[in-house]
Amino acid sequence: MIEVPQSFVVRQECEKAAYQNGYRRPLEERYGWRGFASTTVPGAIHMAATGTNGARL
């Protein structure tokens, strides 16, 4: 089951992973999926977390 809305820790980890990979423009969160876009590459990525024993990104 995907966390809806994302917890603070999951949101921070998603932001960190996206930023480190060049996706620095945050998009809105929908159904637990956090979106990010790049300023130089067309397209976007979306990340979510799930897990019964802690979040899995």
PyMOL Python script that loads the backbone (N, CA, C, O; Angstrom):
from pymol import cmd

cmd.read_pdbstr("""\
ATOM      1  N   MET A   1       0.834  -1.169   0.000  1.00  0.00           N
ATOM      2  CA  MET A   1       0.000   0.000   0.000  1.00  0.00           C
ATOM      3  C   MET A   1       0.884   1.239   0.000  1.00  0.00           C
ATOM      4  O   MET A   1       1.815   1.331   0.800  1.00  0.00           O
ATOM      5  N   ILE A   2       0.614   2.169  -0.865  1.00  0.00           N
ATOM      6  CA  ILE A   2       1.380   3.406  -0.964  1.00  0.00           C
ATOM      7  C   ILE A   2       0.927   4.378   0.116  1.00  0.00           C
ATOM      8  O   ILE A   2      -0.269   4.515   0.375  1.00  0.00           O
ATOM      9  N   GLU A   3       1.890   5.056   0.747  1.00  0.00           N
ATOM     10  CA  GLU A   3       1.581   6.056   1.777  1.00  0.00           C
ATOM     11  C   GLU A   3       0.895   7.257   1.140  1.00  0.00           C
ATOM     12  O   GLU A   3       1.446   7.883   0.235  1.00  0.00           O
ATOM     13  N   VAL A   4      -0.311   7.581   1.614  1.00  0.00           N
ATOM     14  CA  VAL A   4      -1.042   8.760   1.127  1.00  0.00           C
ATOM     15  C   VAL A   4      -1.515   9.535   2.330  1.00  0.00           C
ATOM     16  O   VAL A   4      -2.277   8.970   3.114  1.00  0.00           O
ATOM     17  N   PRO A   5      -1.137  10.767   2.544  1.00  0.00           N
ATOM     18  CA  PRO A   5      -0.036  11.457   1.869  1.00  0.00           C
ATOM     19  C   PRO A   5       1.301  10.934   2.362  1.00  0.00           C
ATOM     20  O   PRO A   5       1.373  10.215   3.358  1.00  0.00           O
ATOM     21  N   GLN A   6       2.352  11.304   1.656  1.00  0.00           N
ATOM     22  CA  GLN A   6       3.679  10.858   2.046  1.00  0.00           C
ATOM     23  C   GLN A   6       4.059  11.444   3.407  1.00  0.00           C
ATOM     24  O   GLN A   6       3.749  12.595   3.716  1.00  0.00           O
ATOM     25  N   SER A   7       4.735  10.626   4.205  1.00  0.00           N
ATOM     26  CA  SER A   7       5.235  11.116   5.490  1.00  0.00           C
ATOM     27  C   SER A   7       6.396  12.082   5.250  1.00  0.00           C
ATOM     28  O   SER A   7       6.936  12.165   4.147  1.00  0.00           O
ATOM     29  N   PHE A   8       6.761  12.793   6.284  1.00  0.00           N
ATOM     30  CA  PHE A   8       7.852  13.758   6.182  1.00  0.00           C
ATOM     31  C   PHE A   8       9.142  13.086   5.722  1.00  0.00           C
ATOM     32  O   PHE A   8       9.827  13.601   4.839  1.00  0.00           O
ATOM     33  N   VAL A   9       9.475  11.948   6.307  1.00  0.00           N
ATOM     34  CA  VAL A   9      10.721  11.255   5.980  1.00  0.00           C
ATOM     35  C   VAL A   9      10.709  10.783   4.532  1.00  0.00           C
ATOM     36  O   VAL A   9      11.696  10.959   3.818  1.00  0.00           O
ATOM     37  N   VAL A  10       9.616  10.194   4.094  1.00  0.00           N
ATOM     38  CA  VAL A  10       9.514   9.717   2.711  1.00  0.00           C
ATOM     39  C   VAL A  10       9.615  10.891   1.744  1.00  0.00           C
ATOM     40  O   VAL A  10      10.321  10.811   0.738  1.00  0.00           O
ATOM     41  N   ARG A  11       8.921  11.965   2.043  1.00  0.00           N
ATOM     42  CA  ARG A  11       8.961  13.150   1.176  1.00  0.00           C
ATOM     43  C   ARG A  11      10.391  13.677   1.060  1.00  0.00           C
ATOM     44  O   ARG A  11      10.845  14.005  -0.037  1.00  0.00           O
ATOM     45  N   GLN A  12      11.099  13.760   2.183  1.00  0.00           N
ATOM     46  CA  GLN A  12      12.485  14.257   2.179  1.00  0.00           C
ATOM     47  C   GLN A  12      13.396  13.343   1.360  1.00  0.00           C
ATOM     48  O   GLN A  12      14.235  13.825   0.599  1.00  0.00           O
ATOM     49  N   GLU A  13      13.235  12.040   1.512  1.00  0.00           N
ATOM     50  CA  GLU A  13      14.074  11.095   0.770  1.00  0.00           C
ATOM     51  C   GLU A  13      13.785  11.151  -0.724  1.00  0.00           C
ATOM     52  O   GLU A  13      14.707  11.066  -1.536  1.00  0.00           O
ATOM     53  N   CYS A  14      12.528  11.293  -1.093  1.00  0.00           N
ATOM     54  CA  CYS A  14      12.177  11.426  -2.508  1.00  0.00           C
ATOM     55  C   CYS A  14      12.780  12.697  -3.087  1.00  0.00           C
ATOM     56  O   CYS A  14      13.329  12.681  -4.188  1.00  0.00           O
ATOM     57  N   GLU A  15      12.680  13.792  -2.353  1.00  0.00           N
ATOM     58  CA  GLU A  15      13.247  15.062  -2.808  1.00  0.00           C
ATOM     59  C   GLU A  15      14.764  14.953  -2.965  1.00  0.00           C
ATOM     60  O   GLU A  15      15.327  15.450  -3.940  1.00  0.00           O
ATOM     61  N   LYS A  16      15.415  14.309  -2.013  1.00  0.00           N
ATOM     62  CA  LYS A  16      16.871  14.161  -2.067  1.00  0.00           C
ATOM     63  C   LYS A  16      17.292  13.317  -3.277  1.00  0.00           C
ATOM     64  O   LYS A  16      18.221  13.686  -3.996  1.00  0.00           O
ATOM     65  N   ALA A  17      16.620  12.199  -3.500  1.00  0.00           N
ATOM     66  CA  ALA A  17      16.957  11.328  -4.629  1.00  0.00           C
ATOM     67  C   ALA A  17      16.713  12.029  -5.957  1.00  0.00           C
ATOM     68  O   ALA A  17      17.527  11.923  -6.874  1.00  0.00           O
ATOM     69  N   ALA A  18      15.602  12.741  -6.065  1.00  0.00           N
ATOM     70  CA  ALA A  18      15.297  13.454  -7.306  1.00  0.00           C
ATOM     71  C   ALA A  18      16.331  14.546  -7.556  1.00  0.00           C
ATOM     72  O   ALA A  18      16.834  14.677  -8.672  1.00  0.00           O
ATOM     73  N   TYR A  19      16.652  15.323  -6.537  1.00  0.00           N
ATOM     74  CA  TYR A  19      17.600  16.423  -6.673  1.00  0.00           C
ATOM     75  C   TYR A  19      18.976  15.916  -7.091  1.00  0.00           C
ATOM     76  O   TYR A  19      19.623  16.512  -7.953  1.00  0.00           O
ATOM     77  N   GLN A  20      19.422  14.826  -6.488  1.00  0.00           N
ATOM     78  CA  GLN A  20      20.746  14.281  -6.804  1.00  0.00           C
ATOM     79  C   GLN A  20      20.839  13.751  -8.229  1.00  0.00           C
ATOM     80  O   GLN A  20      21.934  13.585  -8.766  1.00  0.00           O
ATOM     81  N   ASN A  21      19.684  13.486  -8.838  1.00  0.00           N
ATOM     82  CA  ASN A  21      19.660  12.960 -10.200  1.00  0.00           C
ATOM     83  C   ASN A  21      19.190  13.996 -11.224  1.00  0.00           C
ATOM     84  O   ASN A  21      18.842  13.646 -12.352  1.00  0.00           O
ATOM     85  N   GLY A  22      19.183  15.265 -10.828  1.00  0.00           N
ATOM     86  CA  GLY A  22      18.908  16.335 -11.767  1.00  0.00           C
ATOM     87  C   GLY A  22      17.452  16.749 -11.904  1.00  0.00           C
ATOM     88  O   GLY A  22      17.138  17.606 -12.731  1.00  0.00           O
ATOM     89  N   TYR A  23      16.566  16.172 -11.126  1.00  0.00           N
ATOM     90  CA  TYR A  23      15.147  16.534 -11.178  1.00  0.00           C
ATOM     91  C   TYR A  23      14.867  17.473 -10.007  1.00  0.00           C
ATOM     92  O   TYR A  23      14.521  17.035  -8.910  1.00  0.00           O
ATOM     93  N   ARG A  24      15.021  18.751 -10.260  1.00  0.00           N
ATOM     94  CA  ARG A  24      14.995  19.736  -9.173  1.00  0.00           C
ATOM     95  C   ARG A  24      13.726  20.561  -9.102  1.00  0.00           C
ATOM     96  O   ARG A  24      13.588  21.390  -8.202  1.00  0.00           O
ATOM     97  N   ARG A  25      12.796  20.362 -10.021  1.00  0.00           N
ATOM     98  CA  ARG A  25      11.524  21.094  -9.984  1.00  0.00           C
ATOM     99  C   ARG A  25      10.448  20.189  -9.391  1.00  0.00           C
ATOM    100  O   ARG A  25      10.016  19.241 -10.046  1.00  0.00           O
ATOM    101  N   PRO A  26      10.008  20.464  -8.165  1.00  0.00           N
ATOM    102  CA  PRO A  26       8.977  19.613  -7.563  1.00  0.00           C
ATOM    103  C   PRO A  26       7.619  19.845  -8.231  1.00  0.00           C
ATOM    104  O   PRO A  26       7.252  20.976  -8.550  1.00  0.00           O
ATOM    105  N   LEU A  27       6.896  18.765  -8.431  1.00  0.00           N
ATOM    106  CA  LEU A  27       5.527  18.809  -8.930  1.00  0.00           C
ATOM    107  C   LEU A  27       4.603  18.396  -7.789  1.00  0.00           C
ATOM    108  O   LEU A  27       5.080  18.006  -6.724  1.00  0.00           O
ATOM    109  N   GLU A  28       3.326  18.471  -7.988  1.00  0.00           N
ATOM    110  CA  GLU A  28       2.392  18.124  -6.915  1.00  0.00           C
ATOM    111  C   GLU A  28       2.393  16.620  -6.634  1.00  0.00           C
ATOM    112  O   GLU A  28       2.813  15.810  -7.460  1.00  0.00           O
ATOM    113  N   GLU A  29       1.918  16.284  -5.464  1.00  0.00           N
ATOM    114  CA  GLU A  29       1.771  14.885  -5.068  1.00  0.00           C
ATOM    115  C   GLU A  29       0.361  14.445  -5.397  1.00  0.00           C
ATOM    116  O   GLU A  29      -0.604  15.135  -5.066  1.00  0.00           O
ATOM    117  N   ARG A  30       0.237  13.286  -6.055  1.00  0.00           N
ATOM    118  CA  ARG A  30      -1.075  12.724  -6.384  1.00  0.00           C
ATOM    119  C   ARG A  30      -1.106  11.264  -5.987  1.00  0.00           C
ATOM    120  O   ARG A  30      -0.271  10.469  -6.418  1.00  0.00           O
ATOM    121  N   TYR A  31      -2.076  10.922  -5.164  1.00  0.00           N
ATOM    122  CA  TYR A  31      -2.284   9.534  -4.730  1.00  0.00           C
ATOM    123  C   TYR A  31      -1.028   8.920  -4.123  1.00  0.00           C
ATOM    124  O   TYR A  31      -0.790   7.721  -4.268  1.00  0.00           O
ATOM    125  N   GLY A  32      -0.220   9.736  -3.443  1.00  0.00           N
ATOM    126  CA  GLY A  32       0.992   9.242  -2.804  1.00  0.00           C
ATOM    127  C   GLY A  32       2.222   9.270  -3.690  1.00  0.00           C
ATOM    128  O   GLY A  32       3.319   8.954  -3.229  1.00  0.00           O
ATOM    129  N   TRP A  33       2.064   9.640  -4.949  1.00  0.00           N
ATOM    130  CA  TRP A  33       3.186   9.721  -5.882  1.00  0.00           C
ATOM    131  C   TRP A  33       3.656  11.170  -5.962  1.00  0.00           C
ATOM    132  O   TRP A  33       2.872  12.060  -6.293  1.00  0.00           O
ATOM    133  N   ARG A  34       4.914  11.406  -5.664  1.00  0.00           N
ATOM    134  CA  ARG A  34       5.504  12.740  -5.702  1.00  0.00           C
ATOM    135  C   ARG A  34       6.208  12.921  -7.040  1.00  0.00           C
ATOM    136  O   ARG A  34       7.028  12.085  -7.419  1.00  0.00           O
ATOM    137  N   GLY A  35       5.904  13.994  -7.763  1.00  0.00           N
ATOM    138  CA  GLY A  35       6.472  14.224  -9.079  1.00  0.00           C
ATOM    139  C   GLY A  35       7.606  15.236  -9.058  1.00  0.00           C
ATOM    140  O   GLY A  35       7.636  16.144  -8.228  1.00  0.00           O
ATOM    141  N   PHE A  36       8.539  15.060  -9.991  1.00  0.00           N
ATOM    142  CA  PHE A  36       9.668  15.970 -10.139  1.00  0.00           C
ATOM    143  C   PHE A  36       9.972  16.114 -11.625  1.00  0.00           C
ATOM    144  O   PHE A  36       9.858  15.158 -12.392  1.00  0.00           O
ATOM    145  N   ALA A  37      10.357  17.312 -12.014  1.00  0.00           N
ATOM    146  CA  ALA A  37      10.728  17.577 -13.403  1.00  0.00           C
ATOM    147  C   ALA A  37      12.143  18.138 -13.441  1.00  0.00           C
ATOM    148  O   ALA A  37      12.671  18.622 -12.440  1.00  0.00           O
ATOM    149  N   SER A  38      12.733  18.060 -14.614  1.00  0.00           N
ATOM    150  CA  SER A  38      14.079  18.594 -14.819  1.00  0.00           C
ATOM    151  C   SER A  38      13.982  19.876 -15.630  1.00  0.00           C
ATOM    152  O   SER A  38      13.069  20.043 -16.439  1.00  0.00           O
ATOM    153  N   THR A  39      14.918  20.768 -15.412  1.00  0.00           N
ATOM    154  CA  THR A  39      14.940  22.004 -16.189  1.00  0.00           C
ATOM    155  C   THR A  39      15.684  21.821 -17.507  1.00  0.00           C
ATOM    156  O   THR A  39      15.591  22.678 -18.386  1.00  0.00           O
ATOM    157  N   THR A  40      16.416  20.726 -17.662  1.00  0.00           N
ATOM    158  CA  THR A  40      17.200  20.505 -18.874  1.00  0.00           C
ATOM    159  C   THR A  40      16.766  19.290 -19.684  1.00  0.00           C
ATOM    160  O   THR A  40      17.066  19.218 -20.876  1.00  0.00           O
ATOM    161  N   VAL A  41      16.076  18.346 -19.082  1.00  0.00           N
ATOM    162  CA  VAL A  41      15.669  17.121 -19.755  1.00  0.00           C
ATOM    163  C   VAL A  41      14.140  17.081 -19.835  1.00  0.00           C
ATOM    164  O   VAL A  41      13.470  17.316 -18.829  1.00  0.00           O
ATOM    165  N   PRO A  42      13.579  16.789 -21.005  1.00  0.00           N
ATOM    166  CA  PRO A  42      12.121  16.695 -21.085  1.00  0.00           C
ATOM    167  C   PRO A  42      11.610  15.479 -20.304  1.00  0.00           C
ATOM    168  O   PRO A  42      12.276  14.446 -20.232  1.00  0.00           O
ATOM    169  N   GLY A  43      10.446  15.620 -19.736  1.00  0.00           N
ATOM    170  CA  GLY A  43       9.841  14.520 -18.989  1.00  0.00           C
ATOM    171  C   GLY A  43       9.852  14.769 -17.495  1.00  0.00           C
ATOM    172  O   GLY A  43      10.321  15.801 -17.015  1.00  0.00           O
ATOM    173  N   ALA A  44       9.322  13.795 -16.773  1.00  0.00           N
ATOM    174  CA  ALA A  44       9.224  13.896 -15.317  1.00  0.00           C
ATOM    175  C   ALA A  44       9.354  12.503 -14.721  1.00  0.00           C
ATOM    176  O   ALA A  44       9.195  11.498 -15.413  1.00  0.00           O
ATOM    177  N   ILE A  45       9.646  12.461 -13.422  1.00  0.00           N
ATOM    178  CA  ILE A  45       9.671  11.199 -12.683  1.00  0.00           C
ATOM    179  C   ILE A  45       8.676  11.325 -11.534  1.00  0.00           C
ATOM    180  O   ILE A  45       8.364  12.428 -11.086  1.00  0.00           O
ATOM    181  N   HIS A  46       8.187  10.187 -11.067  1.00  0.00           N
ATOM    182  CA  HIS A  46       7.276  10.159  -9.927  1.00  0.00           C
ATOM    183  C   HIS A  46       7.757   9.068  -8.976  1.00  0.00           C
ATOM    184  O   HIS A  46       8.109   7.968  -9.404  1.00  0.00           O
ATOM    185  N   MET A  47       7.768   9.381  -7.689  1.00  0.00           N
ATOM    186  CA  MET A  47       8.243   8.436  -6.683  1.00  0.00           C
ATOM    187  C   MET A  47       7.218   8.265  -5.577  1.00  0.00           C
ATOM    188  O   MET A  47       6.496   9.198  -5.224  1.00  0.00           O
ATOM    189  N   ALA A  48       7.169   7.056  -5.038  1.00  0.00           N
ATOM    190  CA  ALA A  48       6.282   6.739  -3.923  1.00  0.00           C
ATOM    191  C   ALA A  48       7.008   5.749  -3.018  1.00  0.00           C
ATOM    192  O   ALA A  48       8.079   5.249  -3.361  1.00  0.00           O
ATOM    193  N   ALA A  49       6.416   5.474  -1.864  1.00  0.00           N
ATOM    194  CA  ALA A  49       7.003   4.515  -0.926  1.00  0.00           C
ATOM    195  C   ALA A  49       5.917   3.577  -0.432  1.00  0.00           C
ATOM    196  O   ALA A  49       4.757   3.963  -0.288  1.00  0.00           O
ATOM    197  N   THR A  50       6.309   2.349  -0.177  1.00  0.00           N
ATOM    198  CA  THR A  50       5.388   1.356   0.355  1.00  0.00           C
ATOM    199  C   THR A  50       6.168   0.346   1.188  1.00  0.00           C
ATOM    200  O   THR A  50       7.383   0.220   1.037  1.00  0.00           O
ATOM    201  N   GLY A  51       5.487  -0.358   2.046  1.00  0.00           N
ATOM    202  CA  GLY A  51       6.140  -1.397   2.829  1.00  0.00           C
ATOM    203  C   GLY A  51       5.464  -1.583   4.173  1.00  0.00           C
ATOM    204  O   GLY A  51       4.996  -0.621   4.782  1.00  0.00           O
ATOM    205  N   THR A  52       5.414  -2.836   4.637  1.00  0.00           N
ATOM    206  CA  THR A  52       4.806  -3.125   5.915  1.00  0.00           C
ATOM    207  C   THR A  52       5.796  -2.968   7.070  1.00  0.00           C
ATOM    208  O   THR A  52       5.390  -2.750   8.211  1.00  0.00           O
ATOM    209  N   ASN A  53       7.081  -3.076   6.777  1.00  0.00           N
ATOM    210  CA  ASN A  53       8.120  -2.934   7.795  1.00  0.00           C
ATOM    211  C   ASN A  53       8.979  -1.707   7.541  1.00  0.00           C
ATOM    212  O   ASN A  53      10.194  -1.750   7.734  1.00  0.00           O
ATOM    213  N   GLY A  54       8.369  -0.631   7.117  1.00  0.00           N
ATOM    214  CA  GLY A  54       9.101   0.579   6.795  1.00  0.00           C
ATOM    215  C   GLY A  54       8.960   0.903   5.334  1.00  0.00           C
ATOM    216  O   GLY A  54       8.543   0.066   4.534  1.00  0.00           O
ATOM    217  N   ALA A  55       9.301   2.096   4.996  1.00  0.00           N
ATOM    218  CA  ALA A  55       9.126   2.565   3.626  1.00  0.00           C
ATOM    219  C   ALA A  55      10.150   1.950   2.685  1.00  0.00           C
ATOM    220  O   ALA A  55      11.303   1.732   3.057  1.00  0.00           O
ATOM    221  N   ARG A  56       9.720   1.678   1.483  1.00  0.00           N
ATOM    222  CA  ARG A  56      10.589   1.233   0.400  1.00  0.00           C
ATOM    223  C   ARG A  56      10.394   2.216  -0.740  1.00  0.00           C
ATOM    224  O   ARG A  56       9.278   2.392  -1.227  1.00  0.00           O
ATOM    225  N   LEU A  57      11.462   2.850  -1.163  1.00  0.00           N
ATOM    226  CA  LEU A  57      11.383   3.832  -2.241  1.00  0.00           C
ATOM    227  C   LEU A  57      11.581   3.163  -3.571  1.00  0.00           C
ATOM    228  O   LEU A  57      11.549   3.827  -4.607  1.00  0.00           O
TER     229      LEU A  57
END
""", "prot")
cmd.dss("prot")
cmd.show_as("cartoon", "prot")
cmd.util.cbc("prot")
cmd.orient("prot")
